[in-house]
Amino acid sequence: MSQDPFDDYGFDTRAVRAGQVRTGEGEQSEPIFATSSYVFKSAEEAAARFSGEQPGNIYSRFTNPTVRTFETRLAALEGAERTVATASGMSAILSTCLGLLRAGQHIVASRSIFGTTVVLFETILARFGLETTFVPLTDLDAWAEAMRPETRLLFLETPSNPLSEVADIRALADLAHEKGALLVVDNCLCTPALLRPLALGADIVVHSATKYLDGQGRCIGGAVVGSEALVGTDVFGFLRTAGPTMSPFNAWVFLKGLETLRLRMKAHSANTMALAQWLEQHPAVRRVHYPGLASHPHHALAASQQSGFGGILAFEVDGGRPAAWRVVDSTELLSVTANLGDTKSTITHPATTTHGRLSPEARAASGISEGLLRVAVGLEDVEDIKADLARGMDLLRMTRDG
C-alpha cells in the first residue's frame, strides 16, 4: 500500500486530500509547478539525485510535484503502492507494455477493448516482436486456451466499451498468476469510485484520466497503477527514458476532478440506470446493453464486483446505419462526439467512430453492429436526455409502423 498519511481515511477524504504537501506559502489548493528543471544545493546533491541515492526532483519529464500529488492521490484511491502518470490513456497502455514486455513474449487480450488499443497491439507492438491473441471477454475457457508458455500479460476492459460486458476479474487473475502472467485491467469506465481491480487480484490498473477522473472534458492524460516493483520500477523506467509525460497543468486539473469523483460517478450511474430502463421499454429499441439492468447477462457479476454500474450504455435499433444515424442527427441536446466521461451527455455510432478502424469481421466478432449507438450519460436532467433521444426514436417507430 502507498504510505500517504491519508491511507486510513475514507474514499472521499482521500479523493480531496491525499498526496498534498504544502509549501512554505501555506496554500489551501495544490499549486502548479510550472518548471522544467530544479536547482540543487550542491554538486553532491545533484549527483545523489541523478544516481537515485537521494529522492527528489530532477527534471519534469519524470519528476514534478504537481504530477506526483496526482499520482499519490490516485494510488490511494486504487489501493496501490504506486502510480505513474502519462500523457494520455493510450500512452499508459504503451508504457505498460513496453516497460514490462520483451520481444518474443505474448499478450492475450479481450476482443472487447477500445479500437485504438486493438490497433496498438496488432500493428505497433507487433513490429517489436510482441504477438497478441484476442479472445471473448467473458469466455474463461477461451482465455485459458489462448495461454502459451511465453504469455506474459492478460489485458482487458471491464465493463467493456460499448457493450458493457463484465469480466470475472478474480477468475482471470487466478488464471494469469497460475501461468506466470500479469493481469492488466483498464478501469476507465468505473474508476476506483465503483471498482477496485487490484483488490480482486489484478496486478496493474490503467486509466485514461481524460475521462471520468477529469470529469469535465478538459485535458488529456493517463495513469498506470500498481506495485512499486512493477509500476515504480519498470513502467517508470520506460517513462523516464521515453518521456510520455503528463503536464503539471493537466495533473492539477485531474486533481480537481478527483475531489468530486465518487459524487459524480454516483450521479452518472443513477442517470444511466433511469435512461436504460426507459430505453428498454421503447418500441424502437431492440436491445439495451447496461449491466445495471436485471436483463443484462452479467448483472449479478457486476453487482458483486462493483459498487455502481457506471455512466455508459449502448442500445440497438432496427434499420442498421441509416436508422442509427437518424437518431444521432435528431438530437439537439446531446453532443455528437466519441469522448466520454464528461458532465455533458454524448452520443456516438461506434461502428463508424471508435471502432471504425477495425475490419467488418472484427467489429462483428466484438458485437459492434451498424444499428448500435453508445450514450455516455452526463449530469443533465435525465428527463431532458430522454426527450432528446425520443426525437429520433419516435421517428423510427412511426416509419416502422407505417
matplotlib code that plots the C-alpha trace (Angstrom):
import matplotlib.pyplot as plt

x = [0.0, 1.0, 2.5, 0.4, -0.9, -4.4, -4.4, -6.5, -9.2, -12.4, -12.5, -13.9, -11.4, -8.5, -10.0, -9.9, -6.6, -4.3, -0.9, -0.9, 2.3, 2.0, 4.9, 6.1, 3.4, 0.7, -1.6, -5.0, -5.2, -2.4, 0.0, 1.0, 4.8, 5.4, 9.1, 11.1, 14.1, 15.2, 18.1, 20.4, 22.1, 25.4, 27.2, 27.0, 23.2, 22.8, 24.9, 22.9, 19.6, 20.7, 22.1, 18.9, 20.6, 18.5, 14.9, 13.7, 13.1, 15.4, 13.6, 9.9, 9.9, 9.8, 9.7, 7.2, 5.5, 2.1, 2.2, 3.4, 0.5, -1.9, 0.0, -0.1, -3.8, -4.9, -2.7, -4.5, -7.9, -7.0, -5.3, -1.9, 1.7, 2.5, 1.0, 2.9, 1.1, 1.3, 0.4, -2.7, -4.6, -3.0, 0.4, -0.4, -1.1, 2.0, 4.2, 2.8, 3.6, 7.0, 8.0, 7.1, 7.4, 10.2, 10.3, 9.0, 6.5, 2.8, -0.3, -3.9, -6.4, -10.1, -11.8, -14.0, -11.4, -11.0, -10.4, -7.2, -5.9, -6.5, -4.5, -1.7, -1.5, -2.0, 0.2, 2.6, 3.6, 3.7, 6.6, 8.6, 8.0, 5.0, 2.2, -1.4, -4.3, -7.8, -10.5, -14.1, -14.0, -16.4, -15.2, -12.8, -12.1, -11.0, -8.6, -7.1, -6.8, -5.0, -2.3, 1.2, 4.5, 5.6, 2.3, 3.3, 0.3, -3.6, -5.3, -9.0, -11.5, -14.4, -17.2, -16.3, -16.9, -19.6, -21.4, -20.8, -19.7, -18.3, -15.2, -14.7, -11.6, -10.8, -11.0, -8.8, -6.3, -6.1, -5.6, -2.9, -0.9, -1.2, 0.6, 3.1, 1.5, 0.2, -3.4, -3.9, -7.3, -8.4, -10.6, -11.6, -15.3, -15.8, -12.9, -11.9, -15.1, -17.0, -14.4, -11.0, -9.5, -6.3, -8.4, -9.8, -6.3, -5.3, -1.7, -2.0, -4.8, -4.6, -6.7, -7.5, -7.6, -9.2, -12.5, -14.1, -11.0, -11.2, -15.0, -15.4, -13.6, -10.8, -7.5, -5.7, -3.9, -3.4, -2.1, -0.6, -1.3, 0.1, 3.0, 6.3, 8.1, 6.2, 5.0, 7.6, 10.5, 9.7, 6.9, 8.5, 11.8, 10.2, 8.6, 11.8, 13.6, 10.9, 9.0, 5.3, 4.8, 1.8, 2.0, 1.8, -1.3, -3.1, -2.2, -3.6, -6.9, -7.2, -6.6, -9.6, -11.6, -10.7, -12.1, -15.6, -15.1, -17.4, -20.2, -20.1, -19.9, -22.9, -24.9, -23.7, -24.8, -28.3, -28.9, -27.8, -29.9, -33.0, -32.2, -31.5, -34.9, -36.7, -34.9, -35.7, -39.4, -39.1, -40.7, -37.9, -35.2, -34.2, -31.8, -30.2, -26.6, -26.2, -25.0, -27.4, -30.4, -31.6, -31.8, -28.1, -26.3, -23.6, -25.8, -25.0, -21.3, -21.2, -23.2, -20.7, -17.6, -18.8, -20.4, -22.3, -22.9, -21.4, -22.3, -22.1, -24.9, -25.5, -28.6, -29.5, -32.2, -33.5, -32.6, -28.8, -26.6, -29.3, -31.6, -28.8, -27.6, -31.1, -31.3, -27.9, -28.8, -32.2, -30.6, -30.4, -29.1, -26.6, -23.1, -22.2, -18.7, -16.8, -15.4, -17.0, -16.8, -18.0, -20.7, -22.3, -24.1, -22.6, -23.8, -21.8, -22.1, -19.3, -19.1, -18.0, -16.1, -14.5, -14.4, -14.3, -10.6, -11.4, -12.3, -16.0, -15.2, -13.5, -16.5, -18.9, -16.8, -17.0, -20.7, -20.5, -23.5, -24.4, -27.5, -25.6, -25.5, -23.5, -24.5, -22.2, -24.8, -23.9, -25.3, -28.1, -31.7, -32.4, -35.9, -34.2, -31.9, -34.9, -36.7, -33.7, -33.3, -37.0, -37.0, -35.2, -36.5, -40.1, -39.4, -38.1, -41.2, -43.5, -41.6, -41.7, -45.4, -46.2]
y = [0.0, 3.6, 5.4, 8.5, 9.7, 9.7, 5.9, 5.3, 7.8, 7.2, 7.3, 10.8, 12.2, 10.6, 12.0, 15.5, 15.5, 12.6, 13.4, 17.1, 18.5, 22.2, 24.5, 27.3, 29.6, 27.6, 27.2, 25.6, 24.4, 22.4, 24.6, 24.1, 23.7, 25.1, 24.3, 22.1, 21.7, 22.1, 23.7, 21.6, 22.8, 21.4, 19.2, 16.3, 16.7, 16.7, 13.5, 11.8, 12.7, 11.5, 8.3, 7.5, 7.6, 10.6, 11.1, 14.4, 16.4, 16.1, 17.1, 17.4, 14.7, 12.3, 14.2, 17.1, 17.9, 18.6, 15.3, 13.5, 14.7, 13.4, 10.1, 9.7, 10.5, 8.1, 5.3, 5.9, 5.6, 2.4, 0.9, 0.7, 1.4, 3.5, 5.4, 6.6, 9.5, 9.6, 12.0, 10.0, 6.8, 5.2, 6.2, 4.5, 1.2, 1.7, 2.4, -0.7, -2.9, -1.6, -1.3, -4.9, -6.9, -8.1, -9.3, -12.8, -12.5, -12.9, -10.9, -12.3, -9.5, -9.2, -8.6, -6.0, -3.3, 0.2, 0.1, 2.1, -0.4, -3.2, -1.3, -0.7, -4.4, -5.7, -3.1, -1.2, -3.7, -6.5, -4.5, -5.1, -8.9, -8.9, -11.1, -10.7, -13.2, -11.8, -13.7, -13.1, -11.2, -13.5, -16.9, -18.1, -21.3, -19.2, -17.2, -20.4, -22.0, -18.9, -19.0, -20.0, -20.6, -17.1, -15.4, -12.6, -10.3, -10.5, -7.3, -6.3, -3.5, -4.1, -3.2, -3.2, -0.3, 0.0, -3.3, -3.3, -6.9, -7.7, -9.8, -12.0, -10.3, -12.8, -15.8, -14.1, -13.0, -16.6, -17.9, -15.3, -16.0, -19.8, -19.3, -16.8, -13.8, -10.4, -9.2, -5.6, -4.0, -0.8, 0.8, 3.8, 3.3, 2.5, 4.4, 3.4, 5.0, 2.0, -0.8, -1.6, -4.3, -4.6, -5.8, -8.6, -9.8, -7.7, -6.7, -3.3, -0.8, 1.6, 4.8, 7.3, 10.2, 12.2, 10.5, 10.3, 11.2, 14.7, 14.5, 17.7, 17.0, 19.5, 17.7, 14.6, 12.2, 8.7, 6.6, 3.2, 2.0, -1.0, -2.2, -0.4, -3.3, -3.3, 0.2, 2.1, 0.3, -0.9, 1.3, 4.4, 3.5, 3.5, 6.9, 8.4, 7.5, 7.7, 10.7, 10.2, 12.6, 14.2, 18.0, 19.8, 21.8, 18.6, 16.9, 19.9, 19.7, 15.9, 16.6, 18.9, 16.1, 13.5, 15.7, 15.1, 11.6, 9.5, 12.0, 12.3, 8.6, 8.0, 10.7, 9.3, 5.8, 7.0, 8.9, 6.0, 3.5, 5.6, 6.1, 2.4, 1.4, 3.9, 2.7, -0.9, -0.1, 2.0, 0.1, 1.4, -0.3, -3.8, -4.2, -2.2, -3.0, -1.8, -4.1, -2.3, -3.9, -7.2, -8.4, -7.9, -11.3, -10.1, -8.2, -10.4, -10.4, -6.6, -6.2, -8.5, -6.6, -3.0, -0.6, 1.0, 0.4, 3.5, 6.0, 4.2, 2.4, 1.2, 0.3, -1.2, 0.0, -1.8, -0.4, -0.5, 2.5, 4.8, 4.3, 4.8, 8.0, 9.3, 9.1, 10.8, 13.6, 14.2, 15.1, 18.7, 18.4, 15.5, 16.2, 14.2, 13.2, 10.0, 11.2, 10.0, 10.7, 14.3, 16.1, 16.6, 13.6, 12.4, 10.1, 8.2, 5.5, 3.1, 1.2, 4.4, 6.2, 4.5, 1.1, 2.3, 1.3, -2.3, -4.7, -5.5, -9.0, -7.7, -5.4, -8.3, -10.5, -7.7, -7.3, -3.8, -3.8, -1.0, -0.3, 0.2, 3.5, 4.5, 7.1, 8.4, 9.7, 13.1, 15.0, 16.9, 16.3, 12.7, 13.7, 16.1, 13.3, 11.0, 13.7, 14.4, 10.8, 10.3, 12.8, 10.3, 7.1, 8.2, 8.9, 5.3, 3.9, 5.9, 4.8, 1.2, 1.3, 2.9]
z = [0.0, -0.5, 2.5, 2.2, 5.7, 4.4, 3.7, 6.8, 5.8, 3.8, 0.0, -0.3, 2.2, 0.2, -3.0, -1.6, 0.4, -0.4, -1.7, -0.9, 0.5, 1.3, 0.5, 2.8, 1.4, 3.2, 0.2, 0.5, -3.1, -4.7, -6.7, -10.3, -10.5, -14.0, -14.2, -16.5, -14.1, -10.5, -8.7, -6.5, -3.4, -4.4, -6.9, -4.3, -4.1, -7.9, -8.1, -5.4, -7.1, -10.6, -9.2, -7.2, -3.9, -2.8, -3.6, -5.0, -8.2, -11.1, -14.3, -15.0, -17.7, -14.8, -11.5, -10.9, -7.5, -9.1, -11.1, -8.0, -6.0, -8.6, -8.7, -4.9, -4.7, -7.4, -5.9, -2.6, -4.3, -6.1, -3.0, -4.7, -3.9, -7.0, -9.9, -12.9, -14.7, -18.5, -21.3, -22.4, -21.8, -24.8, -23.6, -20.3, -22.1, -24.3, -21.2, -19.5, -22.5, -23.4, -19.8, -18.9, -22.0, -24.3, -27.9, -28.3, -25.5, -25.9, -24.9, -24.5, -24.8, -24.8, -28.1, -26.4, -26.0, -27.4, -31.1, -30.9, -28.3, -30.8, -33.4, -30.9, -30.2, -33.7, -35.6, -33.4, -30.8, -33.5, -35.1, -31.9, -31.8, -29.4, -30.6, -29.4, -29.3, -28.9, -27.1, -26.0, -22.7, -20.8, -22.1, -19.4, -21.4, -24.4, -22.2, -20.9, -24.3, -25.7, -23.0, -24.1, -22.3, -23.5, -22.4, -20.1, -20.0, -20.0, -20.9, -20.6, -20.0, -17.7, -18.3, -21.9, -24.2, -25.7, -24.9, -21.1, -20.9, -17.5, -16.8, -13.8, -12.5, -9.8, -12.2, -14.8, -12.1, -10.9, -14.5, -15.2, -12.0, -12.4, -15.8, -14.6, -16.3, -15.2, -15.4, -16.5, -16.2, -17.9, -15.2, -17.2, -17.2, -13.5, -11.8, -8.3, -7.1, -8.4, -8.9, -7.5, -9.7, -7.6, -4.6, -6.9, -7.8, -10.8, -11.0, -12.8, -13.5, -16.4, -16.8, -19.4, -16.9, -19.8, -19.0, -15.5, -13.5, -15.0, -15.5, -17.5, -20.8, -20.2, -20.5, -21.9, -19.6, -18.4, -15.5, -14.7, -11.1, -9.3, -7.2, -6.6, -8.2, -11.5, -11.9, -9.8, -11.5, -15.0, -16.1, -14.5, -16.1, -19.5, -18.9, -17.5, -20.7, -23.4, -21.9, -22.5, -19.6, -18.0, -17.9, -14.5, -15.6, -16.6, -13.4, -11.4, -13.4, -12.7, -9.0, -9.0, -10.8, -8.2, -5.5, -6.8, -8.3, -6.2, -6.2, -9.9, -10.5, -8.3, -10.2, -13.6, -12.5, -11.4, -14.6, -16.7, -14.9, -15.4, -19.1, -19.6, -18.0, -20.3, -23.4, -22.6, -22.8, -26.0, -29.0, -31.4, -29.3, -30.0, -27.0, -24.3, -23.0, -19.4, -16.5, -14.1, -15.8, -14.5, -18.1, -18.7, -18.7, -16.4, -14.0, -11.0, -11.6, -12.0, -8.8, -6.9, -8.2, -8.5, -6.1, -9.1, -12.8, -14.4, -16.9, -20.3, -22.1, -25.6, -27.4, -30.8, -33.2, -36.3, -39.7, -39.4, -40.0, -41.6, -38.6, -36.1, -37.8, -37.9, -34.1, -33.8, -36.2, -34.5, -31.2, -30.1, -26.6, -26.7, -28.0, -31.1, -30.0, -29.3, -26.0, -22.7, -19.0, -19.4, -17.4, -20.8, -22.3, -25.6, -28.4, -31.0, -33.6, -32.6, -36.0, -37.8, -35.0, -32.0, -33.8, -37.3, -37.9, -37.2, -40.1, -40.5, -39.3, -36.2, -35.5, -35.9, -33.6, -31.0, -31.3, -32.9, -35.2, -37.6, -35.6, -32.3, -30.5, -27.4, -25.0, -22.3, -19.9, -18.3, -15.4, -17.1, -16.0, -17.2, -18.5, -20.9, -22.1, -22.7, -24.6, -26.8, -27.8, -28.2, -31.2, -33.4, -32.0, -32.3, -36.0, -36.3, -34.7, -36.9, -40.0, -38.9, -38.1, -41.4]

ax = plt.figure().add_subplot(projection="3d")
ax.plot(x, y, z, "-o")
ax.set_aspect("equal")
plt.show()
